[in-house]
Amino acid sequence: MQLPNKAERLRIYTGESDTVGGRPLHEIIVEEARRAGLAGATVLRGVAGFGANSRVHTTKILRLSEDLPMITEIVDASDKIDAFLPKLDGLIKEGMVVREDVRVLLYRHNDTP
């Protein structure tokens, strides 16, 4: 798969405890991105953060460490991101989605087993 030099990054902020149908939301987003033929997705787990409700979630406080921030990043061409957004809108009940222009310098994989 080729990825254009000028692309976009979709960054999706959710919580670790966010689910859809009993499954982690970030896993579903990755599966849907793959099904949509997007170039790739990466999920990052935060150590601290807060969102629209201003409640801090951190690994330092045991009772608040159950819903740590999750960031799912997807990079692809603008038109493919456009096509994916309606799917995201149907999945995300709480969180934030941002989109920004990026320059892709390398996008490679090794076919050797």
N, C-alpha and C positions, 0 to 999 in steps of 0.2 A: 504494500500500500504506500502510495506517495502522499506526503503532507505538504501543503503549500508553505512557502517561506513566511507569508503573512497569514496568520491564523488567529484564532481566539481561544482564550482560556475561560472555561466556565468553572466557577468555584462555588461549591454548594456547602453551606454551613448548616449542620444538623446536630442533634444530640445522640449520644451513644444509645440511649434507651428508646429512640424513635423507631417505631416499627410500622409495618404494613402487613396485615394478615398474620401477625405473630412473628414475622421475620424482620431482621435488622434493615432499616431503610437504606443505609449505605450499601449493603450487599445488593439490594434490589436495584438501586441506581446503577451500580456497576454492571449488573446483568443486562439491564435495559440498554445501557450505552453500548455494550457488546452486540446485543441483538440489533441495534440501530446501525451497526457498522462504523461506529466512531473509532478514531485512531487509538484510543486507550483511555484508561481511567486509573487514578491512584487515590487511595483513601489514607488520610493522615489522622492520627488520634492526638488531640490536644492534651496538654497537662493542666491547663486552666483556661477559663473564659467565662463570659456572660453574654446574654443576648437581650432580646426585647423586654424580657421580664426583669432584667437587672439582677437576677440571682446568680451569684458566683458559683461555678463548679470547678473544683480543684482536687488534685490527688492528695493534698495535704489534710483535708478534712474528710474523714471516713464517710460520714453520711452524705456528703455532697459529691463523692467520687463515683457515684453510680451512674451519672449522666454527663460524662465528659464530652467536650466538643469533638465533633467529627467533621473533617473537611474532605470533600470529594472533589478532585480536580479532573477536568476533561479538556483536552486540547484538540481542536480540529478546525476545519474550514468554516467560515461564517455561515454558509448555507446549511451545513450539517448540524451546526449548533441551533440554528433557527428551527429546523425540523424536529429537534429533540426537546425543545422547551415545552411544548404542550404536554408531553409525557411527564416531564418533571412537575409541571403545574398540578397534575392529577395525583402525584405522589406526596408532595410536601405539604404538610398541614401547619408546620411550625419551623422556622429557620430563615435563612437568607440565601439568595442566589445572586452572584455578581458575575459580570462578563467584562473581559478586557482584551484589548489587542495585544498580541505577542508576536515575536519573530522566532520562527523555528530554525535553529541552527543545525541540529542533527536529529534524525529520526531513523534509527537503524535497528535491525535485529540480525541474529546469527542463525543461519539455517542448519548449522552443523549440530548433529545430535550429541 
